């Protein structure tokens, strides 16, 4: 199975200058836990990703003003990614290695095409054992590796 087979296509994105209040509203509206950050709406080149955890720790936890804090200020730069033609095992390996729940899918020019979430893996794969292993690795209490 390829990454393109399970990814959510054309995910909601924000630009780096968007405030985190807008990002949180997008997450709420889409019932999602992360928003890819792109350079602009035309090229859609991936710059980073903002997760609900980023909002909790870097905005609320640091008592920042959500209206005055940009997505760029709290995003993870240069997140681990995969390509649509990659075998799904690459996305699973990335999730396990970096203990992340979402992997952006990009094209050769770095444009966002989709995103693979832990939920996508559970819904679209028939390998319950592998899904359980990935969830276990992602959920380990201590971060053992940081994202590139």
C-alpha positions as CSV (number, residue, x, y, z in Angstrom):
1,X,0.0,0.0,0.0
2,X,1.3,3.5,-0.9
3,X,1.1,6.7,1.2
4,X,-1.3,8.1,-1.4
5,X,-3.7,5.3,-0.7
6,X,-4.4,6.4,2.9
7,X,-3.5,10.1,3.0
8,X,-6.2,12.7,3.5
9,X,-5.8,14.8,0.3
10,X,-5.6,18.6,0.2
11,X,-5.5,19.2,4.0
12,X,-6.4,22.5,5.6
13,X,-3.3,24.7,5.7
14,X,-2.3,28.1,7.2
15,X,0.5,30.5,6.4
16,X,3.1,31.4,8.9
17,X,1.7,34.8,9.6
18,X,-1.7,33.5,10.6
19,X,-2.3,33.9,14.3
20,X,-2.7,30.8,16.4
21,X,-6.3,31.7,17.3
22,X,-7.2,31.2,13.6
23,X,-5.2,28.0,13.5
24,X,-7.1,26.7,16.6
25,X,-10.4,27.6,14.9
26,X,-9.3,25.7,11.8
27,X,-8.5,22.6,13.9
28,X,-11.9,22.9,15.6
29,X,-13.8,23.3,12.4
30,X,-12.0,20.4,10.7
31,X,-11.9,18.2,13.9
32,X,-8.2,17.7,13.3
33,X,-5.1,17.9,15.5
34,X,-2.6,19.6,13.2
35,X,-2.4,22.2,10.5
36,X,0.4,22.3,8.0
37,X,2.1,25.7,7.6
38,X,2.8,26.7,4.0
39,X,4.6,29.6,2.4
40,X,1.6,30.8,0.4
41,X,-1.7,29.5,-1.0
42,X,-0.4,29.4,-4.6
43,X,2.7,27.3,-4.2
44,X,1.7,25.4,-1.0
45,X,5.3,24.7,-0.2
46,X,5.4,23.1,3.3
47,X,7.4,25.1,5.9
48,X,6.2,23.4,9.1
49,X,3.3,22.1,11.1
50,X,1.3,23.3,14.1
51,X,-0.2,20.7,16.4
52,X,-2.8,20.9,19.1
53,X,0.1,20.1,21.5
54,X,2.1,23.1,20.1
55,X,-0.9,25.3,21.0
56,X,-1.2,23.9,24.5
57,X,2.4,24.0,25.4
58,X,3.8,27.0,23.4
59,X,0.8,29.3,23.6
60,X,-1.2,28.5,26.7
61,X,1.7,27.0,28.6
62,X,3.8,30.1,28.0
63,X,0.9,32.5,28.5
64,X,1.1,34.0,25.0
65,X,-1.6,36.0,23.4
66,X,-3.3,33.8,20.7
67,X,-4.2,36.9,18.6
68,X,-0.7,38.1,18.6
69,X,1.2,34.8,18.3
70,X,1.9,33.6,14.7
71,X,1.8,30.0,13.5
72,X,5.4,30.4,12.5
73,X,6.3,31.2,16.1
74,X,5.1,27.9,17.5
75,X,5.3,25.5,14.5
76,X,7.7,22.6,14.1
77,X,10.0,23.6,11.2
78,X,10.9,21.1,8.5
79,X,8.8,18.2,9.7
80,X,9.5,14.6,8.7
81,X,7.6,13.9,5.5
82,X,6.9,11.2,2.9
83,X,6.0,11.2,-0.8
84,X,2.7,9.8,-2.2
85,X,4.5,7.0,-4.0
86,X,6.4,5.8,-0.8
87,X,5.3,2.6,0.7
88,X,3.1,3.1,3.7
89,X,5.7,1.5,5.9
90,X,7.8,4.6,5.5
91,X,5.1,6.7,7.1
92,X,4.7,4.2,9.9
93,X,8.5,4.1,10.5
94,X,8.5,8.0,10.7
95,X,5.6,8.0,13.1
96,X,7.4,5.4,15.3
97,X,10.8,6.9,15.1
98,X,9.8,10.5,15.9
99,X,6.8,9.6,18.0
100,X,4.4,11.7,15.9
101,X,0.8,11.1,15.0
102,X,0.7,12.8,11.6
103,X,3.0,12.8,8.6
104,X,2.7,15.4,5.8
105,X,2.8,14.0,2.2
106,X,4.7,16.3,-0.2
107,X,5.7,16.3,-3.8
108,X,9.2,16.5,-5.1
109,X,9.0,20.3,-4.9
110,X,8.0,20.3,-1.3
111,X,4.3,21.2,-1.9
112,X,1.8,19.7,0.5
113,X,-0.5,17.1,-1.1
114,X,-1.9,15.3,1.9
115,X,-1.4,14.2,5.4
116,X,-1.4,10.7,7.0
117,X,-2.7,10.5,10.6
118,X,-2.7,7.7,13.1
119,X,-6.4,7.5,12.5
120,X,-5.9,7.1,8.7
121,X,-3.6,4.1,9.4
122,X,-6.2,2.5,11.7
123,X,-9.0,3.1,9.2
124,X,-7.3,2.1,5.9
125,X,-5.0,-0.7,6.8
126,X,-5.9,-4.3,7.6
127,X,-2.7,-4.9,9.6
128,X,-4.0,-4.6,13.1
129,X,-0.7,-5.8,14.6
130,X,1.4,-3.1,12.8
131,X,-1.2,-0.4,13.7
132,X,-0.9,-1.4,17.3
133,X,2.9,-1.4,17.2
134,X,2.9,2.1,15.7
135,X,0.4,3.4,18.3
136,X,2.6,1.9,21.1
137,X,5.7,3.5,19.8
138,X,4.1,6.9,19.3
139,X,2.6,6.8,22.8
140,X,5.8,6.0,24.8
141,X,6.0,8.5,27.7
142,X,9.6,9.7,27.0
143,X,10.6,11.3,23.7
144,X,13.5,9.3,22.5
145,X,14.2,11.0,19.2
146,X,13.5,14.5,18.0
147,X,12.1,15.4,14.6
148,X,14.6,16.6,12.0
